[in-house]
Amino acid sequence: MASASQASLLLQKQLKDLCKHPVDGFSAGLLDEQNLFEWSVTIIGPPDTLYEGGFFNAIMSFPQNYPNSPPTVRFTSEMWHPNVYQDGKVCISILHPPGDDPNGYELASERWSPVHTVESIVLSIISMLSSPNDESPANVEAAKEWREQRDEFKKKVSRCVRRSQEML
């Protein structure tokens, strides 16, 4: 079982690694210098996707027993996507607690594992922006538009991109 102090050390190391070796597509830092368990993340809309050109802010909140349990990620920027709840919370397999899925949608190997890092989480979110999963949506309306009214979906995403640029 990871303790809060072990989690702090691990988060401190991951932050230091990201500062030394930035990764294309996002930036991350502490929301408050006194709290290693709340991070501010900015994800740059991936090239050749509907989200290209956007700067989407999110908060990554880590539990005290990280890395045994996953963080939560919530966009604070407006986001229209099948795998993002209307409150901004990201819904992807690797952020779901480890073990078997009680609903049978995900394999245990697709869910959270302590080997994941901030980098692997954010890269998974970037991948989610590139390839929405409309089979198991968090935002049913967005998933329905993605499947049946692609032009309307594109308009809403374009508005999100434009608003994210205006917030700079």
N, C-alpha and C positions, 0 to 999 in steps of 0.2 A: 504494500500500500504506500503510495507516495504521500509525503507530508507537504504542508504548505511551504516549508523552507526548501524542500527538494524541488518543488514546483517553481519556486522563486528563482532558484539557481539555474534551472533548466531554461526558464523564460529569459533570464538575464543573458544566458549564453546564446540563445536563438536571436535575441535582439542584437547582440554584439556581432554575431555572424552576418546578419542582414545588413548591418551598418558597414562592415568591412567588405562584404561581397553583395552589393545590391543586385536584385533580380529584375530583369526587364518585365514591365507590365504592372508593377505595383510598388508602393512604398508603405512602410509600416513604422510606427513608433508608439511610444506610450501616450495615452490620453492625459495622464497626470503622472509627472515624474516620480511621485511617491507610491504609485500603484502599478506593480508589474502585471497585474491580472486583468487590466483593461487596456486594450490597444486600439489605436486609430489606424485604419488602413485605407489607402486610396488605391482603387483599381482603375487602371486605364483600359478603356474599352478596346478589346482585341481587334487588330487589323482585319479587314475583310469580313467583319460581322456587322450586324445592325447597330451594335453598341460602339463601333469605332468612333474615336474622337471624344468619347465621354470620360469624365473623371468622377468616379462613383465612390463616395465615402461610406465607410462601414465601421462598426465597432465590433471588435473581437473580445469576448469576455471568457476568461479561463476559470475553470473551477479550482478550488483549493487542492484537489487531488489530481490535477493535470500531471502527467499525461495519461493517467489511467482512465480518465473520462474526457470527452471532447469539449472544446469550447463551443460557444454559440457565436454566430456571426449575424449581424443585423445591419442592413444598409440604412444609412441615415439620409442618403440621397434618394430621390424618387426612383423607383425601379419597377419596370413592367416586364415580368418574366414568369414562365410557368413554374419555376422552381424557387420562387421567392414569395413568401406570404405577403399579404397586403400591408402588414406592419413592418416589412423589410427583412424579416428573419429568413435566412437562407436554409433551404431544405435540400441537402445532398447526402448521399449515403455515408460518406466518411465522417459526417458530423452527427450521425446517429450512434447511440450507445453501443458498446461492443456486445457481441453475442448474436443469437438467432433473432430474426425479425418476427415478432408475434403475428404480423399480418402476412408474412410469407412473400413479400415483394423483393427482399434483398437477401443475398447470401451473407453469411457471417463475415466472409472474407472481404466484402464490399463496405462493411461498416467500420467504425472507429477502431484504430489500433494505436497503441502507445508509440509506434514508430513514426507516426505522422508529426510534422513540424508546422510552424506557421507558414513556411514556404510551400510545403506540399498542400496545405489547406487552400491557400490563396490561388495556387496554380490550378487546383480542382475547381475553384469558383470561376476562374478565367475560362476554363474548359466548359463549364456549365453555360457561361454566356455565349460561347461559340456553338454549343450543341444542346439546346434545351431538351429535357426529358419530359415529354407530354404524356407518358404512360402512367406516371405517378405524380401528378402535379400538386403543388402547394397552393397555387392560384389557378383554380379551375377555369375562371373566366379568361385568363391570359392563355391557358393551354388550348381552350376552345378556339380562341381567335387565331392562335398560332397554326392550328390545324385547318380551320374553316374560313377564316377571314384574314388572310396574310397581309393584305394592304392596310387594314385597320390596325393590326398588330404593329406593323412597321411605323405607322403614324404615331402611335403611342410611344414606341421606343425612341423615335426621333425627337419627340417632345422631351423625354427623359434625358437624352443626350444633350439637347440644347439647354435645358435647365441646369444640368451639371456643369456646363461650360460657363453659364452666367454666374454661378456661385464662386468661380475662381477669383 
